[in-house]
Amino acid sequence: MHEEGWHVDPFGHHEARWISDGTPTELVRDGRIESKDPPPDGPFKGVIQQLPDAPRPDDGDLIRAGGAEPETVANARREG
């Protein structure tokens, strides 16, 4: 399984970087501030490390781009 979720920024530029299907994305986090910073060109050093306090996402809780809005999903679960 490929990593998904917030992980230690493998490039060392930010506190955390969102990893999607094992690939670093432009989504970054420093403290509670989230922003975008495209990953640098070239490979990263080391391994992808999950943040110590980050919960592991499971596929049932992920909402992907182009998917249902969170409120719609919550309503569907209640009606369900």
Buried (B, 14 or more C-beta within 10 A) or exposed (E): EEBBBBBBBBBEEBBBBBBBEEEBBEBBBEEEEEEEBEBEEEEBEEEBEBBEEEEEEEEEEEEEEEEEEEEEEEEEEEEE
